[in-house]
Amino acid sequence: MVRALRGWVVAAAGGVLLLGCYLGVSKETDVALQLPYVVSGGFGGLALVLIGSALLVADRFDAAQAAQARTVGQVDDLHSLIIAAATVGEQAGGALPTTPAQAAYQQQPAAPPQNAYYNTAGDSAPGGSTRPAGVSAPGPRA
């Protein structure tokens, strides 16, 4: 957080130097008189903007590493809980108990394929008048 604040301050100071360089160069018509503005304000301001940007990137990089370390810790904790639950299930004499939600999911029938044909009664039959599922019988055209 402190590094990010420093980065913004340094980048803003570089922007102010670049603005001062632009204003100084724009009022001079002689190139020899423009060079001091470019050297002092232009290069210095550009350097400060780059340093400020580097500080901001370093802060975001540290935040990403901290988030990754936190995620790795959570995954390790979850893995140890899963191993502990599996060990308890094996000691109890068999497979882990099935929850009601899993049992209801396992009992659901499979959906018919998308390209299946059905007879007029709705049964999947190889013979008879067939048409694609969900299509009504053809009617008179106007």
Secondary structure, DSSP 8 states (H G I E B T S, - for coil): -HHHHHHHHHHHHHHHHHHHHHHHHHT--SHHHHHHHIIIIIIHHHHHHHHHHHHHHHHHHHHHHHHHHHHHHHHHHHHHHHHHHHHHHHHTTSS----HHHHHHHTS-----TT-EEETTS---SSSSEEETT--------
